[in-house]
Amino acid sequence: MRYYNGAPPIRLGPIGTDRLLGVSEGQSVAGYQSLPESLRATLDRQREIYADFVVCPFAPSEPDVMRLVCVSSATNIVTKPVPAW
């Protein structure tokens, strides 16, 4: 999980795939946040988060389309500096 330019700015790249999942800020489920506050506090533009994420998709998976999700939880959290380009 890290920040990207564009919308949505917070995205997950499942390891071993070419997919990106976008953390939706526009869609929500009543009573839930799209990203737990603990992750929001940990994430910044200089760090990326590796974890076992549990996500809730807002739409079915489609080839070549970023799937919008909310993150319900994360365990085994590790942060690393974002690689310099």
ZIRAFEN-V523195 format. One record per residue. N is the residue number from 1. RES is the residue in three letters. SS is DSSP state (h for helix, s for strand, l for the rest). PHI is phi in degrees with one decimal (* if undefined). Layout:
n:res:ss:phi
N:RES:SS:PHI
N:RES:SS:PHI
This chain:
n:res:ss:phi
1:MET:l:*
2:ARG:s:-161.9
3:TYR:s:-82.1
4:TYR:l:-129.0
5:ASN:l:-75.5
6:GLY:l:104.5
7:ALA:l:-118.3
8:PRO:l:-74.4
9:PRO:l:-74.3
10:ILE:s:-100.1
11:ARG:s:-136.4
12:LEU:s:-115.6
13:GLY:l:-115.6
14:PRO:l:-56.1
15:ILE:l:-61.9
16:GLY:l:89.1
17:THR:l:-131.9
18:ASP:l:-97.5
19:ARG:l:-77.8
20:LEU:l:-125.7
21:LEU:s:-108.7
22:GLY:s:-98.2
23:VAL:s:-78.9
24:SER:l:-72.9
25:GLU:l:-101.2
26:GLY:l:-87.8
27:GLN:l:-102.7
28:SER:l:-154.2
29:VAL:l:-111.5
30:ALA:l:-51.5
31:GLY:l:87.5
32:TYR:l:-124.8
33:GLN:l:-101.2
34:SER:l:-75.6
35:LEU:l:-149.7
36:PRO:l:-56.4
37:GLU:h:-58.2
38:SER:h:-63.2
39:LEU:h:-72.3
40:ARG:h:-59.7
41:ALA:h:-71.8
42:THR:h:-82.0
43:LEU:l:-78.7
44:ASP:s:-145.7
45:ARG:l:-71.9
46:GLN:l:-99.6
47:ARG:s:-129.8
48:GLU:s:-120.2
49:ILE:s:-113.0
50:TYR:s:-108.5
51:ALA:s:-165.8
52:ASP:s:-92.5
53:PHE:s:-91.9
54:VAL:s:-110.4
55:VAL:s:-116.3
56:CYS:s:-118.7
57:PRO:s:-74.1
58:PHE:l:-95.5
59:ALA:l:-151.7
60:PRO:l:-64.9
61:SER:l:-71.3
62:GLU:l:-131.3
63:PRO:l:-58.6
64:ASP:l:62.3
65:VAL:l:-126.4
66:MET:l:-67.7
67:ARG:s:-87.9
68:LEU:s:-85.2
69:VAL:s:-139.4
70:CYS:s:-115.4
71:VAL:s:-104.9
72:SER:s:-89.1
73:SER:s:-164.2
74:ALA:s:-148.9
75:THR:s:-128.5
76:ASN:s:54.7
77:ILE:s:-78.2
78:VAL:s:-133.1
79:THR:s:-111.2
80:LYS:s:-139.1
81:PRO:s:-63.1
82:VAL:l:-69.2
83:PRO:l:-61.0
84:ALA:l:-77.3
85:TRP:l:-96.0
